[in-house]
Each structure stands twice: as C-alpha cells, then as structure tokens.
Amino acid sequence: MDEVLGYGYEFLEILAVFFPFLYILYILRAVLQGINNTVVPMLSSFAQLMMRLLCATVLTRFIGYEGIFWGEVTAWLFADAVLFAVYRLEMRRISQGT
C-alpha cells in the first residue's frame, strides 16, 4: 500500500507544477468553442490521447514508469501549443472582419 501511495504522490508532485497549463488548455478550448470553432478543440482532445499513448510507449522505455506521468504533462503542453496557434489565427481573422 505504501508503494502505491508513493507512486500517487510522485504523480501529483509532477502534475501540480504543470496545472496552470491545464487551466490554459481549458480556457483556450472554451474560447474557441465560444467563437464557434468546435472542430479544433475536439481534435486537440484526440491529439492529447495520441500524445499520452506515444509517451507511454516511448518515454517509459527511457525513464521507466515516470514516462506515464510525463505523458500527461506533455499532452497538455502539446494541446496548448495547437490551441494557442489556432486561437491566434481566429483572433486575427475576427479583427480583420472576415
């Protein structure tokens, strides 16, 4: 039982540092959905899943079980990058009135 709690604690330590990026992800998704762009937020969710799977299969070979922990964070950062790029394009399009 102590070993399981140790893994959970380690996972939460890593996640806690990166929670602001998760909040940014939620905000960007909501903004894009609010301006009627529903496809990109949906695709970003799928991309997050793919990133988690990739990290689970690749990172775990190099750094062990922690690769799964870092897969969650990597998925958030990747989705943030995609959503922010689309957000910038949408804001530029809106400001130009097209």
Secondary structure, 3 states (H helix, E strand, C coil): CHHHHHHHHHHHHHHHHHHHHHHHHHHHHHHHHHCCCCHHHHHHHHHHHHHHHHHHHHHHHHHCCHHHHHHHHHHHHHHHHHHHHHHHHHHHHHHCCC
